[in-house]
Amino acid sequence: MYFGKNLTITISEGETVDAEYLQQMFDGKTKRDKPFFDLWDKQEFVKLIDYMDKNNLILVAGEYTFNQSWKFDNGFLVSNNNKKHEVFNFKQKSN
């Protein structure tokens, strides 16, 4: 069993958080003043980026809170007791 602290990610109105933006963050090319996905497991963060890229998704503005030990699985976060949580609100990216 893994233990972690809760992370709260805030996305502002008008901000575009897509797979490309998250990949730039992962690569260290983009920084934010407040904690974002920095404290989440790198492998899980990559799963989120891949999922969003394959499905052409962006994260909708809002506040997202989850435990840093949760795993990402096909749009859901899975807690240590294998319960799925719909934490992120996605929408199709307009071209």
C-alpha positions in Angstrom: 0.0 0.0 0.0 1.2 3.4 -0.9 0.6 6.6 1.1 0.8 10.1 -0.2 -0.4 13.6 0.4 -3.3 15.2 -1.4 -2.5 17.4 -4.4 -4.7 20.2 -5.6 -4.3 21.3 -9.2 -6.0 24.5 -10.3 -6.6 25.4 -13.9 -7.8 28.9 -14.6 -10.5 30.0 -17.0 -9.0 30.7 -20.4 -6.0 28.5 -19.7 -5.4 25.7 -22.2 -4.0 22.6 -20.5 -3.6 19.9 -23.2 -1.2 17.1 -23.7 1.4 19.3 -25.4 1.4 21.8 -22.5 1.7 18.9 -20.0 4.5 17.4 -22.0 6.4 20.7 -21.9 5.9 20.7 -18.1 7.2 17.1 -17.8 10.2 18.0 -19.9 11.0 21.0 -17.7 10.3 23.6 -20.4 7.4 25.2 -18.7 7.1 26.1 -15.0 4.3 27.2 -12.8 4.4 29.3 -9.6 2.1 27.0 -7.7 2.5 23.2 -7.5 0.9 21.5 -10.4 1.7 17.9 -11.3 5.3 18.2 -9.9 4.6 16.0 -6.9 2.7 13.2 -8.8 4.4 10.0 -9.8 6.2 10.6 -13.2 4.9 7.4 -14.7 1.3 8.3 -13.8 1.8 11.8 -15.2 3.0 10.3 -18.5 -0.1 8.1 -18.6 -2.3 11.2 -18.3 -0.4 13.0 -21.1 -0.7 9.9 -23.4 -4.4 9.5 -22.7 -5.1 13.2 -23.4 -3.0 13.1 -26.6 -4.6 10.0 -28.0 -8.1 11.3 -27.3 -7.4 14.9 -28.3 -8.5 16.2 -24.8 -7.9 19.3 -22.7 -8.5 19.7 -18.9 -11.5 22.0 -18.2 -10.9 24.9 -15.8 -11.4 24.0 -12.2 -9.8 22.6 -9.1 -8.8 19.0 -9.0 -7.8 17.2 -5.8 -6.4 13.7 -5.6 -3.8 11.7 -3.6 -0.4 11.6 -5.1 -0.3 7.8 -4.7 -3.3 7.2 -6.9 -2.7 5.6 -10.3 -4.1 6.9 -13.6 -6.2 4.5 -15.6 -8.0 5.4 -18.8 -9.4 8.8 -17.6 -9.9 7.8 -14.0 -7.7 7.8 -10.9 -7.5 4.6 -9.0 -7.0 4.7 -5.2 -5.1 2.2 -3.1 -8.3 0.2 -2.5 -8.8 -0.1 -6.3 -11.7 2.3 -6.3 -12.0 4.4 -9.4 -12.4 8.2 -9.0 -13.5 10.6 -11.8 -11.3 13.5 -10.7 -10.4 15.2 -14.0 -13.0 16.9 -16.2 -11.9 16.6 -19.9 -13.3 18.0 -23.0 -12.5 17.6 -26.7 -9.8 20.0 -27.9 -11.0 22.3 -30.6 -8.7 22.8 -33.5 
